[in-house]
Amino acid sequence: MKKEKILAILRLQATKNVGDIISKKLISATGSPEQVYKESPKSLAKIPGIGSHVLQHLFDKENLEKAEKELIFLEDNNYTFSYFLDSNYPKNLKQCIDAPILIFNDGNINLNNNKIVAIVGTRNMTSYGREFCTELIKDLSQYDPIIVSGFAYGVDICAHKKAIKNNLQTIAVLAHGLEEIYPKTHKKYIHKVNENGGFITEFWHNEQPARKNFLKRNRIVAGLSQATIVIESAIKGGSLVTADIANSYDRDVFALAGRTTDVYSTGCNHLIKSNKAHLLTSANDIAEMLNWDIKTAPISKQIELFVHLNEKEQKICDYLTLKGKQLLDVIALDCDIPVHELSSLLIQMELKNVITPLPGKMFEI
């Protein structure tokens, strides 16, 4: 892409009162991003929906200066990006009226696969939700879909990890720039996600996580995907916003039902009750609704019996088998393994599906 064009796109992104829909109107009316800045304000004011509130900051010099700095960073760090009219822009997202005019990505993302589903839910995931998510992704793996989520605590990170465990591509959509990471504790998963997919964001490299950004992020999660799956949610939450956005895009939504007394099932139950989501009971529900080729072979539920563990991993495994769930610091003390080394070992064991992390830095077999 020519420098003049990408600068114009970045300049539009930096302009106050000019969002993605307005930007697309300007580009469509003038013919290109760079042409927007060659037109006079008087000429642009004739475009339907382009009023003084838009033109007020459109030609501000500081927006160009910001765009130039961002472009230097992109070039220096070899980050790739996709413009909404280019062939490499995700085709599902391109269909959404409010999709970003430009997205940035990192990793090994391959969107040639048409089977793309988002898995979202509460940050306060229960064992019920975790077990269902684990089995669901394991059973979905026979269809080789891409798993999209938001890299947050709870359901999001569980979905990413289980996708990696089952050799599926996974895409983490961020609510901040690629040079930031939230939550900080998930830095340890960056390499694995990049190896097995990657990260997508509409935010510039140094943009910090903010509440409004998470709400904007949700439309990309829903827009990238054929369907959105909600696994556990309270009656209010970001995953319900994502479900509403998916419905507005005329995409399928699935929800895992739970007991009426369970706080983190009330949101899912409400989605199903109000006909905003299909009842989700198995991977086949998704495959049938999305017209994937249904596999006739029975799905194996057998637990892996043979997992290769090194000496220290085996020591931790034997210890937790004997003691049950334990705190990170207690495991380190009793197994005589430094905490920093233990943390790395636990991540590897988690990815091998040997242990399960619990809230409060606890772990169990």
ZATILO-409820 format. One record per residue (C-alpha): residue number from 1; residue in one letter; x negated, z negated, y. Coordinates in Angstrom, 1 decimal. Example, Ala and Ser with C-alpha at 12.3 -4.5 7.8 and 13.67 -1.06 7.14 Angstrom:
BEGIN
+------+------+--------+--------+--------+
| resi | resn |      u |      w |      v |
+------+------+--------+--------+--------+
|    1 |    A |  -12.3 |   -7.8 |   -4.5 |
|    2 |    S |  -13.7 |   -7.1 |   -1.1 |
+------+------+--------+--------+--------+
***
This chain:
BEGIN
+------+------+--------+--------+--------+
| resi | resn |      u |      w |      v |
+------+------+--------+--------+--------+
|    1 |    M |    0.0 |    0.0 |    0.0 |
|    2 |    K |   -1.3 |    0.9 |    3.5 |
|    3 |    K |   -2.5 |   -1.9 |    5.6 |
|    4 |    E |   -0.1 |   -1.0 |    8.4 |
|    5 |    K |    2.9 |   -1.3 |    6.1 |
|    6 |    I |    2.0 |   -4.6 |    4.5 |
|    7 |    L |    1.2 |   -6.1 |    7.9 |
|    8 |    A |    4.7 |   -5.0 |    9.1 |
|    9 |    I |    6.3 |   -6.6 |    6.0 |
|   10 |    L |    4.4 |   -9.9 |    6.5 |
|   11 |    R |    5.3 |   -9.8 |   10.2 |
|   12 |    L |    9.0 |   -9.6 |    9.4 |
|   13 |    Q |    8.6 |  -12.5 |    7.0 |
|   14 |    A |    7.0 |  -14.5 |    9.7 |
|   15 |    T |    9.7 |  -13.9 |   12.3 |
|   16 |    K |   12.2 |  -16.6 |   13.2 |
|   17 |    N |   15.9 |  -15.6 |   12.7 |
|   18 |    V |   14.8 |  -12.6 |   10.5 |
|   19 |    G |   15.6 |  -13.2 |    6.9 |
|   20 |    D |   15.6 |  -10.9 |    3.9 |
|   21 |    I |   19.0 |   -9.3 |    4.6 |
|   22 |    I |   18.2 |   -8.7 |    8.3 |
|   23 |    S |   14.8 |   -7.3 |    7.3 |
|   24 |    K |   16.4 |   -4.9 |    4.9 |
|   25 |    K |   18.8 |   -3.7 |    7.6 |
|   26 |    L |   16.0 |   -3.0 |   10.0 |
|   27 |    I |   13.9 |   -1.2 |    7.3 |
|   28 |    S |   16.9 |    0.9 |    6.2 |
|   29 |    A |   17.9 |    1.9 |    9.7 |
|   30 |    T |   14.3 |    2.8 |   10.9 |
|   31 |    G |   13.0 |    4.2 |    7.6 |
|   32 |    S |   10.0 |    1.9 |    7.0 |
|   33 |    P |    8.7 |   -1.6 |    7.9 |
|   34 |    E |    6.0 |   -0.2 |   10.2 |
|   35 |    Q |    8.6 |    2.0 |   12.0 |
|   36 |    V |   10.6 |   -1.2 |   13.0 |
|   37 |    Y |    7.8 |   -2.1 |   15.4 |
|   38 |    K |    7.6 |    1.4 |   16.8 |
|   39 |    E |   11.2 |    1.3 |   18.0 |
|   40 |    S |   12.3 |   -0.1 |   21.3 |
|   41 |    P |   14.3 |   -3.3 |   21.4 |
|   42 |    K |   17.1 |   -1.3 |   23.0 |
|   43 |    S |   17.2 |    1.1 |   20.1 |
|   44 |    L |   17.1 |   -1.7 |   17.5 |
|   45 |    A |   20.0 |   -3.4 |   19.2 |
|   46 |    K |   22.2 |   -0.5 |   18.3 |
|   47 |    I |   21.8 |   -1.3 |   14.5 |
|   48 |    P |   24.9 |   -3.1 |   13.2 |
|   49 |    G |   24.2 |   -6.9 |   12.8 |
|   50 |    I |   21.0 |   -6.8 |   14.9 |
|   51 |    G |   21.7 |   -8.9 |   18.0 |
|   52 |    S |   19.7 |  -10.7 |   20.6 |
|   53 |    H |   19.0 |  -13.6 |   18.3 |
|   54 |    V |   17.1 |  -11.3 |   16.0 |
|   55 |    L |   15.3 |   -9.4 |   18.7 |
|   56 |    Q |   14.3 |  -12.6 |   20.6 |
|   57 |    H |   11.2 |  -13.2 |   18.4 |
|   58 |    L |   10.8 |   -9.8 |   16.6 |
|   59 |    F |    7.9 |   -8.7 |   18.8 |
|   60 |    D |    6.1 |  -12.0 |   19.2 |
|   61 |    K |    2.4 |  -11.6 |   19.1 |
|   62 |    E |    1.9 |  -14.7 |   17.1 |
|   63 |    N |    3.8 |  -13.2 |   14.1 |
|   64 |    L |    1.3 |  -10.4 |   13.9 |
|   65 |    E |   -1.6 |  -12.8 |   14.1 |
|   66 |    K |   -0.1 |  -14.9 |   11.2 |
|   67 |    A |    0.4 |  -11.7 |    9.2 |
|   68 |    E |   -3.2 |  -10.6 |    9.7 |
|   69 |    K |   -4.5 |  -14.0 |    8.5 |
|   70 |    E |   -2.2 |  -13.9 |    5.4 |
|   71 |    L |   -3.3 |  -10.4 |    4.5 |
|   72 |    I |   -7.0 |  -11.4 |    4.7 |
|   73 |    F |   -6.3 |  -14.2 |    2.3 |
|   74 |    L |   -4.4 |  -11.9 |   -0.1 |
|   75 |    E |   -7.3 |   -9.4 |   -0.1 |
|   76 |    D |  -10.0 |  -12.1 |   -0.5 |
|   77 |    N |   -8.2 |  -13.8 |   -3.4 |
|   78 |    N |   -6.9 |  -10.7 |   -5.2 |
|   79 |    Y |   -3.3 |  -11.9 |   -5.3 |
|   80 |    T |   -0.8 |   -9.2 |   -6.1 |
|   81 |    F |    2.5 |   -8.6 |   -4.4 |
|   82 |    S |    5.6 |   -6.6 |   -4.9 |
|   83 |    Y |    7.7 |   -4.9 |   -2.1 |
|   84 |    F |   11.4 |   -4.7 |   -2.8 |
|   85 |    L |   11.4 |   -0.9 |   -2.7 |
|   86 |    D |    8.4 |   -0.4 |   -4.9 |
|   87 |    S |    8.6 |    0.4 |   -8.7 |
|   88 |    N |    6.8 |   -2.8 |   -9.6 |
|   89 |    Y |    9.4 |   -5.1 |   -8.0 |
|   90 |    P |   11.5 |   -6.9 |  -10.7 |
|   91 |    K |   14.5 |   -4.6 |  -11.3 |
|   92 |    N |   17.0 |   -7.5 |  -11.9 |
|   93 |    L |   15.9 |   -9.2 |   -8.6 |
|   94 |    K |   16.1 |   -5.8 |   -6.8 |
|   95 |    Q |   19.9 |   -5.8 |   -7.4 |
|   96 |    C |   20.4 |   -9.0 |   -5.4 |
|   97 |    I |   21.3 |   -8.5 |   -1.8 |
|   98 |    D |   19.3 |  -11.5 |   -0.6 |
|   99 |    A |   16.2 |  -11.0 |   -2.7 |
|  100 |    P |   12.9 |  -11.4 |   -0.9 |
|  101 |    I |   11.5 |   -8.3 |    0.7 |
|  102 |    L |    8.1 |   -9.3 |   -0.7 |
|  103 |    I |    7.0 |  -11.6 |   -3.6 |
|  104 |    F |    3.6 |  -12.7 |   -4.6 |
|  105 |    N |    2.5 |  -13.3 |   -8.1 |
|  106 |    D |   -0.4 |  -14.6 |  -10.2 |
|  107 |    G |   -1.2 |  -14.4 |  -13.9 |
|  108 |    N |   -0.3 |  -11.8 |  -16.6 |
|  109 |    I |    3.3 |  -11.1 |  -15.8 |
|  110 |    N |    4.8 |   -8.1 |  -17.6 |
|  111 |    L |    8.4 |   -7.4 |  -16.7 |
|  112 |    N |    8.9 |   -4.4 |  -19.0 |
|  113 |    N |   10.8 |   -6.6 |  -21.3 |
|  114 |    N |   14.5 |   -6.4 |  -20.4 |
|  115 |    K |   15.4 |   -9.7 |  -22.2 |
|  116 |    I |   14.9 |  -12.3 |  -19.5 |
|  117 |    V |   16.6 |  -15.7 |  -19.3 |
|  118 |    A |   16.3 |  -18.6 |  -17.0 |
|  119 |    I |   16.4 |  -22.2 |  -18.4 |
|  120 |    V |   17.1 |  -24.9 |  -15.9 |
|  121 |    G |   18.4 |  -28.5 |  -15.8 |
|  122 |    T |   17.8 |  -32.0 |  -14.7 |
|  123 |    R |   14.4 |  -33.5 |  -14.0 |
|  124 |    N |   15.6 |  -36.6 |  -15.9 |
|  125 |    M |   15.8 |  -34.9 |  -19.3 |
|  126 |    T |   17.0 |  -37.0 |  -22.3 |
|  127 |    S |   15.9 |  -36.7 |  -25.9 |
|  128 |    Y |   19.2 |  -34.8 |  -26.6 |
|  129 |    G |   18.3 |  -32.1 |  -24.0 |
|  130 |    R |   14.7 |  -32.0 |  -25.1 |
|  131 |    E |   15.5 |  -31.5 |  -28.8 |
|  132 |    F |   18.1 |  -28.8 |  -28.0 |
|  133 |    C |   15.7 |  -27.0 |  -25.6 |
|  134 |    T |   13.0 |  -27.1 |  -28.3 |
|  135 |    E |   15.3 |  -25.6 |  -31.0 |
|  136 |    L |   16.9 |  -23.1 |  -28.6 |
|  137 |    I |   13.6 |  -21.5 |  -27.6 |
|  138 |    K |   12.3 |  -21.6 |  -31.1 |
|  139 |    D |   15.4 |  -19.7 |  -32.2 |
|  140 |    L |   15.3 |  -17.3 |  -29.3 |
|  141 |    S |   11.7 |  -16.4 |  -30.1 |
|  142 |    Q |   12.9 |  -13.9 |  -32.7 |
|  143 |    Y |   14.3 |  -11.8 |  -29.8 |
|  144 |    D |   11.0 |  -12.1 |  -27.8 |
|  145 |    P |   12.6 |  -12.9 |  -24.4 |
|  146 |    I |   10.9 |  -13.9 |  -21.2 |
|  147 |    I |   11.6 |  -17.5 |  -20.2 |
|  148 |    V |   12.0 |  -18.2 |  -16.5 |
|  149 |    S |   12.1 |  -21.6 |  -14.9 |
|  150 |    G |   11.0 |  -23.6 |  -11.8 |
|  151 |    F |    8.0 |  -25.5 |  -13.0 |
|  152 |    A |    9.6 |  -28.9 |  -12.1 |
|  153 |    Y |    9.8 |  -32.1 |  -14.1 |
|  154 |    G |   12.2 |  -32.3 |  -17.1 |
|  155 |    V |   14.0 |  -29.2 |  -18.4 |
|  156 |    D |   11.8 |  -26.8 |  -16.4 |
|  157 |    I |    8.4 |  -27.8 |  -17.7 |
|  158 |    C |    9.9 |  -28.3 |  -21.2 |
|  159 |    A |   11.1 |  -24.7 |  -21.2 |
|  160 |    H |    7.7 |  -23.4 |  -20.1 |
|  161 |    K |    5.8 |  -25.4 |  -22.7 |
|  162 |    K |    8.1 |  -24.4 |  -25.5 |
|  163 |    A |    7.9 |  -20.8 |  -24.5 |
|  164 |    I |    4.1 |  -21.0 |  -24.7 |
|  165 |    K |    4.4 |  -22.8 |  -28.1 |
|  166 |    N |    6.5 |  -19.9 |  -29.4 |
|  167 |    N |    4.2 |  -17.2 |  -28.0 |
|  168 |    L |    6.8 |  -16.1 |  -25.4 |
|  169 |    Q |    6.0 |  -15.0 |  -21.9 |
|  170 |    T |    7.1 |  -17.5 |  -19.3 |
|  171 |    I |    7.4 |  -17.2 |  -15.5 |
|  172 |    A |    7.3 |  -20.1 |  -13.2 |
|  173 |    V |    9.0 |  -19.5 |   -9.8 |
|  174 |    L |    7.5 |  -21.7 |   -7.1 |
|  175 |    A |    9.0 |  -23.3 |   -4.0 |
|  176 |    H |    5.7 |  -23.1 |   -2.2 |
|  177 |    G |    2.6 |  -20.9 |   -1.9 |
|  178 |    L |    0.3 |  -20.0 |   -4.7 |
|  179 |    E |   -2.5 |  -22.2 |   -3.4 |
|  180 |    E |   -0.2 |  -25.3 |   -3.7 |
|  181 |    I |    1.3 |  -26.9 |   -6.8 |
|  182 |    Y |    4.2 |  -29.2 |   -7.2 |
|  183 |    P |    4.4 |  -31.6 |   -8.9 |
|  184 |    K |    0.7 |  -32.3 |   -8.8 |
|  185 |    T |    0.8 |  -33.6 |  -12.4 |
|  186 |    H |    1.6 |  -30.1 |  -13.6 |
|  187 |    K |   -1.7 |  -28.7 |  -12.5 |
|  188 |    K |   -2.8 |  -29.1 |  -16.2 |
|  189 |    Y |   -0.3 |  -26.4 |  -17.2 |
|  190 |    I |   -1.4 |  -23.7 |  -14.8 |
|  191 |    H |   -4.0 |  -22.1 |  -17.0 |
|  192 |    K |   -1.6 |  -21.9 |  -20.0 |
|  193 |    V |    1.2 |  -20.5 |  -17.9 |
|  194 |    N |   -1.1 |  -17.9 |  -16.4 |
|  195 |    E |   -2.3 |  -16.9 |  -19.9 |
|  196 |    N |    1.3 |  -16.5 |  -21.1 |
|  197 |    G |    3.0 |  -15.1 |  -18.0 |
|  198 |    G |    2.4 |  -16.4 |  -14.6 |
|  199 |    F |    3.8 |  -17.5 |  -11.2 |
|  200 |    I |    6.1 |  -15.9 |   -8.7 |
|  201 |    T |    6.8 |  -17.0 |   -5.2 |
|  202 |    E |    8.1 |  -15.6 |   -1.9 |
|  203 |    F |    6.1 |  -18.1 |    0.1 |
|  204 |    W |    2.8 |  -17.6 |    1.8 |
|  205 |    H |   -0.3 |  -19.1 |    0.2 |
|  206 |    N |   -0.4 |  -22.4 |    2.1 |
|  207 |    E |    3.4 |  -23.0 |    2.4 |
|  208 |    Q |    4.1 |  -26.6 |    1.4 |
|  209 |    P |    7.0 |  -27.6 |   -0.9 |
|  210 |    A |   10.1 |  -28.5 |    1.2 |
|  211 |    R |   13.7 |  -29.2 |    0.2 |
|  212 |    K |   14.9 |  -25.9 |    1.8 |
|  213 |    N |   12.3 |  -24.0 |   -0.2 |
|  214 |    F |   13.6 |  -25.3 |   -3.5 |
|  215 |    L |   17.1 |  -24.0 |   -2.7 |
|  216 |    K |   15.7 |  -20.6 |   -1.8 |
|  217 |    R |   13.6 |  -20.6 |   -4.9 |
|  218 |    N |   16.7 |  -21.0 |   -7.1 |
|  219 |    R |   18.0 |  -17.5 |   -6.1 |
|  220 |    I |   14.8 |  -16.0 |   -7.5 |
|  221 |    V |   15.2 |  -17.9 |  -10.7 |
|  222 |    A |   18.7 |  -16.6 |  -11.1 |
|  223 |    G |   18.0 |  -13.1 |   -9.8 |
|  224 |    L |   15.1 |  -12.4 |  -12.2 |
|  225 |    S |   17.2 |  -13.2 |  -15.2 |
|  226 |    Q |   20.0 |  -11.6 |  -17.2 |
|  227 |    A |   21.4 |  -15.1 |  -17.8 |
|  228 |    T |   20.9 |  -18.7 |  -16.6 |
|  229 |    I |   21.0 |  -21.5 |  -19.1 |
|  230 |    V |   21.7 |  -25.0 |  -17.9 |
|  231 |    I |   20.5 |  -27.8 |  -20.2 |
|  232 |    E |   21.7 |  -31.1 |  -18.9 |
|  233 |    S |   22.6 |  -31.8 |  -15.3 |
|  234 |    A |   24.3 |  -34.5 |  -13.3 |
|  235 |    I |   27.5 |  -33.6 |  -11.4 |
|  236 |    K |   25.2 |  -32.6 |   -8.4 |
|  237 |    G |   21.8 |  -30.9 |   -8.7 |
|  238 |    G |   19.7 |  -27.9 |   -8.1 |
|  239 |    S |   20.5 |  -26.4 |  -11.5 |
|  240 |    L |   24.1 |  -26.2 |  -10.6 |
|  241 |    V |   23.2 |  -24.4 |   -7.4 |
|  242 |    T |   21.2 |  -21.9 |   -9.6 |
|  243 |    A |   24.3 |  -21.5 |  -11.8 |
|  244 |    D |   26.5 |  -20.8 |   -8.8 |
|  245 |    I |   24.0 |  -18.2 |   -7.5 |
|  246 |    A |   23.8 |  -16.5 |  -11.0 |
|  247 |    N |   27.6 |  -16.3 |  -10.9 |
|  248 |    S |   27.5 |  -14.7 |   -7.5 |
|  249 |    Y |   25.1 |  -12.1 |   -8.9 |
|  250 |    D |   27.6 |  -11.5 |  -11.7 |
|  251 |    R |   25.1 |  -12.8 |  -14.3 |
|  252 |    D |   26.1 |  -14.8 |  -17.3 |
|  253 |    V |   25.7 |  -18.6 |  -17.2 |
|  254 |    F |   25.5 |  -20.8 |  -20.3 |
|  255 |    A |   25.7 |  -24.6 |  -20.4 |
|  256 |    L |   25.0 |  -27.3 |  -23.0 |
|  257 |    A |   28.0 |  -29.6 |  -23.4 |
|  258 |    G |   27.5 |  -33.3 |  -23.8 |
|  259 |    R |   29.4 |  -36.6 |  -24.1 |
|  260 |    T |   31.7 |  -37.3 |  -21.2 |
|  261 |    T |   30.0 |  -40.7 |  -20.8 |
|  262 |    D |   26.5 |  -39.2 |  -20.4 |
|  263 |    V |   25.5 |  -38.8 |  -16.7 |
|  264 |    Y |   23.3 |  -35.8 |  -17.3 |
|  265 |    S |   26.0 |  -33.9 |  -19.1 |
|  266 |    T |   28.6 |  -34.2 |  -16.5 |
|  267 |    G |   27.4 |  -31.2 |  -14.6 |
|  268 |    C |   27.3 |  -28.9 |  -17.7 |
|  269 |    N |   30.7 |  -30.1 |  -18.8 |
|  270 |    H |   32.1 |  -29.3 |  -15.4 |
|  271 |    L |   30.6 |  -25.8 |  -15.5 |
|  272 |    I |   32.3 |  -25.2 |  -18.8 |
|  273 |    K |   35.6 |  -26.8 |  -17.8 |
|  274 |    S |   35.8 |  -24.8 |  -14.6 |
|  275 |    N |   34.9 |  -21.5 |  -16.4 |
|  276 |    K |   31.7 |  -21.1 |  -14.6 |
|  277 |    A |   29.6 |  -21.2 |  -17.8 |
|  278 |    H |   29.9 |  -20.2 |  -21.4 |
|  279 |    L |   29.7 |  -23.0 |  -24.0 |
|  280 |    L |   26.2 |  -22.9 |  -25.5 |
|  281 |    T |   25.8 |  -24.0 |  -29.1 |
|  282 |    S |   23.0 |  -21.8 |  -30.4 |
|  283 |    A |   20.6 |  -18.9 |  -29.6 |
|  284 |    N |   23.1 |  -16.5 |  -31.1 |
|  285 |    D |   25.6 |  -17.3 |  -28.4 |
|  286 |    I |   23.2 |  -15.8 |  -25.9 |
|  287 |    A |   22.2 |  -12.9 |  -28.1 |
|  288 |    E |   25.8 |  -11.9 |  -28.6 |
|  289 |    M |   26.9 |  -12.2 |  -25.0 |
|  290 |    L |   23.9 |  -10.2 |  -23.7 |
|  291 |    N |   24.2 |   -7.6 |  -26.5 |
|  292 |    W |   20.8 |   -8.2 |  -28.0 |
|  293 |    D |   20.3 |   -7.0 |  -31.5 |
|  294 |    I |   21.5 |   -9.9 |  -33.7 |
|  295 |    K |   19.0 |  -10.9 |  -36.3 |
|  296 |    T |   20.6 |  -11.2 |  -39.7 |
|  297 |    A |   17.8 |  -13.3 |  -41.3 |
|  298 |    P |   18.4 |  -17.0 |  -41.3 |
|  299 |    I |   16.7 |  -19.0 |  -38.6 |
|  300 |    S |   14.2 |  -21.4 |  -40.0 |
|  301 |    K |   14.6 |  -25.0 |  -39.0 |
|  302 |    Q |   11.6 |  -26.2 |  -41.1 |
|  303 |    I |    9.2 |  -28.4 |  -39.3 |
|  304 |    E |    5.6 |  -27.2 |  -39.3 |
|  305 |    L |    3.8 |  -29.1 |  -42.0 |
|  306 |    F |    0.2 |  -28.0 |  -41.3 |
|  307 |    V |   -1.2 |  -28.3 |  -37.8 |
|  308 |    H |   -5.0 |  -28.2 |  -37.2 |
|  309 |    L |   -6.1 |  -31.3 |  -35.4 |
|  310 |    N |   -9.7 |  -32.2 |  -34.5 |
|  311 |    E |  -11.1 |  -35.7 |  -35.4 |
|  312 |    K |   -9.9 |  -37.4 |  -32.2 |
|  313 |    E |   -6.5 |  -35.7 |  -32.2 |
|  314 |    Q |   -6.0 |  -36.9 |  -35.8 |
|  315 |    K |   -7.0 |  -40.4 |  -34.7 |
|  316 |    I |   -4.4 |  -40.4 |  -32.0 |
|  317 |    C |   -1.8 |  -39.0 |  -34.4 |
|  318 |    D |   -2.5 |  -41.7 |  -37.0 |
|  319 |    Y |   -2.3 |  -44.3 |  -34.3 |
|  320 |    L |    1.0 |  -43.2 |  -32.9 |
|  321 |    T |    2.5 |  -42.8 |  -36.4 |
|  322 |    L |    1.6 |  -46.4 |  -37.1 |
|  323 |    K |    2.5 |  -47.9 |  -33.7 |
|  324 |    G |    5.3 |  -45.7 |  -32.5 |
|  325 |    K |    5.6 |  -44.8 |  -28.8 |
|  326 |    Q |    2.8 |  -46.2 |  -26.6 |
|  327 |    L |    1.5 |  -46.1 |  -23.0 |
|  328 |    L |   -1.3 |  -43.8 |  -22.1 |
|  329 |    D |   -3.6 |  -46.7 |  -21.1 |
|  330 |    V |   -2.8 |  -48.6 |  -24.3 |
|  331 |    I |   -3.6 |  -45.5 |  -26.5 |
|  332 |    A |   -6.9 |  -45.1 |  -24.6 |
|  333 |    L |   -7.9 |  -48.7 |  -25.2 |
|  334 |    D |   -6.9 |  -49.0 |  -28.8 |
|  335 |    C |   -8.3 |  -45.6 |  -29.8 |
|  336 |    D |  -11.5 |  -46.1 |  -27.7 |
|  337 |    I |  -11.1 |  -42.8 |  -25.8 |
|  338 |    P |  -11.6 |  -42.5 |  -22.0 |
|  339 |    V |   -8.3 |  -41.8 |  -20.2 |
|  340 |    H |   -9.5 |  -38.5 |  -18.7 |
|  341 |    E |  -10.5 |  -37.2 |  -22.1 |
|  342 |    L |   -7.3 |  -38.6 |  -23.7 |
|  343 |    S |   -5.1 |  -36.8 |  -21.2 |
|  344 |    S |   -6.7 |  -33.5 |  -22.2 |
|  345 |    L |   -6.3 |  -34.2 |  -25.9 |
|  346 |    L |   -2.6 |  -35.2 |  -25.4 |
|  347 |    I |   -1.9 |  -31.9 |  -23.6 |
|  348 |    Q |   -3.3 |  -30.0 |  -26.6 |
|  349 |    M |   -1.4 |  -32.1 |  -29.1 |
|  350 |    E |    1.8 |  -31.6 |  -27.0 |
|  351 |    L |    1.3 |  -27.8 |  -27.1 |
|  352 |    K |    0.8 |  -28.0 |  -30.8 |
|  353 |    N |    4.2 |  -29.8 |  -31.0 |
|  354 |    V |    2.6 |  -32.9 |  -32.5 |
|  355 |    I |    3.6 |  -35.4 |  -29.8 |
|  356 |    T |    6.2 |  -35.7 |  -27.1 |
|  357 |    P |    5.6 |  -37.1 |  -23.6 |
|  358 |    L |    8.1 |  -39.6 |  -22.4 |
|  359 |    P |    8.8 |  -41.0 |  -18.9 |
|  360 |    G |    6.4 |  -43.7 |  -17.6 |
|  361 |    K |    3.2 |  -42.1 |  -19.2 |
|  362 |    M |    4.4 |  -42.9 |  -22.7 |
|  363 |    F |    3.9 |  -40.7 |  -25.8 |
|  364 |    E |    5.3 |  -40.6 |  -29.3 |
|  365 |    I |    5.0 |  -38.5 |  -32.4 |
+------+------+--------+--------+--------+
***
